[in-house]
């Protein structure tokens, strides 16, 4: 059975739930007692592909308006 968590509790305790997901737990997030979404750890076999890391271009990232204007 999945662990259930209220959306408000998730917002108030994000670090706690992030650490639990990192440790392998999954949660069904409820809003007004109805399932809203599921938090689950990333499957290690599905590695992320980094397309671009804007923090490597400029410390703190790149301003989205400046980026879009340059395109």
Helices and strands as residue ranges (DSSP letters): E 3-6, H 7-12, H 14-22, E 27-31, E 34-39, H 54-57, H 64-70
